Structures are given as C-alpha cells and as structure tokens.
Amino acid sequence: MKKIYAKAIEQLVQKNSHTEAEVATLLLEHLRKSGRLKLLTGIQAELKILAKRKENTSSTHLEVARSAEREYALLEAQNVGMETKEVIITPSLISGFRARKGGFLIDHSGKRALVDMYRAVTNYQ
C-alpha cells in the first residue's frame, strides 16, 4: 500500500498539478480520514527510495581497482555511452573496472572473472 501511495504522490508532483506542500496536506487529510496514518513513515521511506533510484538512473558510477586503470576504464565506459568524470577506486575489484548507469552494468573486474571461473569449475549456476 505504501508503494502505491508513494508512486501516486510522485506522479502528482511531476505533473505539476499540485505543489509538494499541497500533496502533503491532502495526503495527511486522506490518511487521517481513512485510519491509515500509520502508513506515513512507510510512504516517506518509499519516496526516499524512489528519489534515490531516480538519482542513480541519471548518473554513471565508475569503479576501478587501481588508479592506473582509470584512463582505460573512462575510455571503455565512454565507448558504450557511459560518460562520467568521477571514478571511485575500489580495491576489492582486484583488477579492471565496473561501470553502472541505471539498470545497465559493465563488469570487467578481476573479481567477476574469479566468480565466473568458480562457477564454471563447480558447475554452479
């Protein structure tokens, strides 16, 4: 139920049919009348999740294992349309890089190669 309310609120604000203050007032009034005021904290949490998803889908996150691999990773990400200037160094990748934009992931890391090798050797799907 909280997800439905959160999506409805997001749509109302996006359509510019109501301001955020108007939506908040109408929501509180509706929840009070229907006896669902306890849903308010869950709706707020869902709105934060939706905002975070929206933020994540618009930007590219690029991680490299070492700073020496930075330029190669930037070039490879740019070749597939994932342009960014910010690169995060993540030593747990062992080697290579990982780029993410929205639901699209390019994983050319040593960590991924080791996991794939383990699955192939053990026939683990």
Secondary structure, 3 states (H helix, E strand, C coil): CHHHHHHHHHHHHHCCCCCHHHHHHHHHHHHHHHCCHHHHHHHHHHHHHHHHHHHHHHCEEEEECCHHHHHHHHHHHHHCCCCCCCEEECHHHCCEEEEEECCEEEEEEHHHHHHHHHHHHHCCC
